[in-house]
């Protein structure tokens, strides 16, 4: 069976989808990715779809499921490399990929994840400070 | 026609081969990669073959050609993610991928390229210093 490889680059897992997203491939990818997030402790997942000519509702649902699984495992997902024609077709089909972040390319996706992570850390620091402020 | 995407990550171009390397796909990849090296000025190319079950002589030759083209354009190529079974079959077939550097995974490939680049820069600095030393 064909399998989509998951590549680790620093704190990020990169997935480049090039083959047709059949049921088994999609399920296997979800499983592989979840395992790799847990094993590596990565906080970001980038899914490159620049090789895809078509994103139908099944692919859209698969991406949304991956994003949800990752979020539960404390990793953010960004979909990158969408072709202009794909974006147009998606909107025409009434699919707006709810809950999925996008960026133009891998580098911008990495920047987005790094920025979000930094903001999250700040928020956590603020939360940690609060008790110290309110306690006299 | 199917097309292998070329992803830019910092100073490196990343290619993850997942589809069958037919003649047209291989030629297109060589062309795309050469164009991207020139356009981006990247000095490293990483080719991930972790999705490949088989590396036959055609794929081996394609990888060698890509490495040669990249070298002419001042970029080093590293092939990463080779499966153990693929390595065994390659040697059994008498294919040793001459002229192709390998690393275990993308991260180690990036380290290898960064190290080589640093050494190259040092060599160049040494060369540049020489005239100053010999001239009185």
Interface residues (C-beta under 8 A of the other chain):
Chain A: X2 X3 X4 X5 X7 X8 X9 X10 X14 X16 X18 X19 X48 X50 X51 X81 X105 X106 X107 X110
Chain B: X2 X3 X4 X5 X7 X8 X9 X10 X14 X16 X18 X19 X48 X50 X51 X81 X105 X106 X107 X110
